[in-house]
Amino acid sequence: MKPLLEGFNKAFENRTRLAIMSVLVVNNAVDFNTLKETLQVTDGNLASHITALEKAKYLEVRKGFIGRKTNTTYVATREGIKAFKDHLDSLEQFIKDID
């Protein structure tokens, strides 16, 4: 018998990281302010979770300009999308197994 929580991804245990990936998986790219407003988190909180997901190679940071103002957007990587979907599949299987 395999361990009950085996397929869960530690990177998505935090609800903010789970929410960030949820937003990124359904959108091509999302800017910092949109993520912050959507998730209703502080700049520092969002930045720390983005850093953790970037280190895991689950999202990519893209910096550019709109006029003279910097614009930072985030995109889920293929690896990140796969890891996220695998995590959701494990969660779904867990729910089925306890039913």
N, C-alpha and C positions, 0 to 999 in steps of 0.2 A: 504494500500500500504506500503510495507516495504522500509526502507531507501535504497537509491541507492548504497551506499558503505558498507552496513551492513556486507557482507561476507569477506571483505578485512581484511587481517591480518596485524596489525601494525608492527610486526616484519619484514615484508618483504617490507615495504615502502621504505627502503633504497636500492638503486641499488646494492651496494656491498653485502649486506646480501642476496638479491634476487639472485645475481650471485653465491655466495658461495653455497647456497642451490641447485641451478641449477646444479652445478658441482658435488655436493655430491650425489644428487638423481640418477644421471646416472653412478656413479662410486662406487665401494665397499668402497674404502678408498682413501684419497688423502692427501699427505704430505704438510707441510706448504709451502715449496719452490715452489712446483708445483702450489698450489693455488695462491701464490703471483705472479708468472710469468704469469699464465693464466689470472688472473684478472688485472694485471699490477697496483698493489697497493703497498704502502709502508708496511714495517713490522708492524709499529705501527697502521696503519689504519686497516690492516687485523686482527691484534690481538684484537683490540677493538670490531670489528664486530663478531669475533669468540666468544669472551667472552659474548656478548649479546645473541647470538644464543645458547650458552651453558647454560646460565642462564635460557633461555626459554625451555631448555631440547630438543632442536631441533637438536643438534649434540652432539657427544661424542668425547672426546679427548683421544687419546691413545698414550702413550709414551713408547718408546722402544729404543733399540740400534741396530745400524748396525756397527758391529765391536766395536770400542770404542766410536763411535760418536752417540750422542742422535738423535733419529728420532721421530718426532711428526706427527701423522696422525689424520685425522678427518673422522668421519663416521656419516651420517645422522641417527637419531633414527627413530623408527617407528612413534613416535609422530610427529617428524619433517617432515617426508615424508607425513603423512596425512595432517598436517597443510599446507604444501607447495602445495599439490595437491588441497586442498580445496580453497586455495587462488587463484590458477590458474583457477579453475572452476568458482569462483566468478568473476574473471576478464573476463573470456570468456562470462559469462552470462551478465555482464555489457555491453560488446561490442554488444552483440545481442540485448539487450534492447534499446540501443541508436540508433540502425540501423533503 
